[in-house]
Amino acid sequence: MKLPPDARFSTICIHAGQTPDPGTGAIITPIFQTSTYVQDELGKHKGFEYARTQNPTRAALEANIAAIEGGTAAYAFASGMAAIDALTTMLEAGDHVVVTDNTYGGTFRLFDKVLTKYKLEFSYVDTSQPQLVEDAMQANTKMVFVETPTNPVLRLTDIAKTAEIAHRHGARLVVDNTFASPALQRPIELGADLVTHSTTKYLNGHSDSIGGIVIAAREEDAAWLQFIQNAAGAILSPFDSWLVLRGTKTLNVRMAQHNANGMALAQFLSTHPKVIHVIYPGLTNHPHHELAKRQMKGFGGMLSFDVGTFEAARDVCNRVKLMSLAESLGGVETLISHPATMTHASVPPERRQEIGLTDSLVRISAGIEDPADLIADLQQALA
Ligand SMILES: Cc1ncc(COP(=O)(O)O)c(C=O)c1O
């Protein structure tokens, strides 16, 4: 198999980084469950010495995702948080980072509770407003860390504009692309220097693995990431690498159905008398709908809706039958959650209020089931 240089997205997802196993012809990259590799003679080996440093299953996944995101190279880590932690090792004591204020709670916890101990400084701003990013830039700003769309209020940041601001100030732009996936949004094409994912979500897509990845646009950043992956050692296991590699093959078709189901649920909820407000970038009343149309190839499977009171939100979460009440997102099965008491419980209440994360907000990660069954489930839960 030779991937044509002008291969399109689905073809890249299925074939990039994949070559049949030379020993057996196995079409699927095997799980190389080994800790070390036998060397031919002293100083002569096959490119693999020790499995923290190199593993063929992980290498196949990394080549695959680097191509999917249009980057130079990718490095896979034990979780999305391990990937973000690795990224921050590009910084030095005294550096400043501008961060999306509604970033994932775990990212906030790492930055606020761990990395401030190492004299890194963070400013949290609403990056959906480029002027606020501009205003937050300091002489020591070395990184702008953006999540778009955000969780769970689905605010969008203009990646191209933010890249221009970051670069004018000599900072790198990092985009956490977990919520959109590269099937919908390719930040490197828009000027981002680095992209990160919790592969736990859409890239794996089957709710059976925890992992993370960083994709670098440039060689010098790739070289550092390779160094830190080996030096700190928070690597993705061969089995998890294999699972994610299986997931990326169907990314494009899964995302098409996630988009369709997200839209179907958003439209249904918009007309429901018990629903006060629906937040979905595909709806024309979403404040960043125009940006979503420009920046994304689809509106995704994540949506949130407000049912007026905490009690009503609790009832919907408890009454669904087909949907599962659970944290996480991006799998083939639909999940429902209550961000204020689940994923965002660690965010102070006044901060939740500021970003519109009310106690009456319910979040859905639309899976790829038949949308009519999902709508029927919500209908009975809201009745
Ligand atoms: C946007 C985003 N980034 C990063 C993470 C962290 O990923 P992981 O749970 O794989 O460590 C999450 C987890 O929910 C997330 O939603």
The ligand as an ORCA input file, in Angstrom:
! r2SCAN-3c Opt
* xyz 0 1
  C     -11.024     18.936     26.314
  C     -10.295     17.944     27.143
  N      -8.952     17.962     27.185
  C      -8.253     17.072     27.932
  C      -8.899     16.132     28.692
  C      -8.086     15.181     29.539
  O      -8.070     13.931     28.943
  P      -7.887     12.535     29.749
  O      -9.120     12.349     30.557
  O      -7.705     11.538     28.665
  O      -6.672     12.696     30.608
  C     -10.288     16.063     28.676
  C     -10.996     15.033     29.476
  O     -12.191     15.049     29.619
  C     -11.014     16.984     27.890
  O     -12.361     16.988     27.835
*
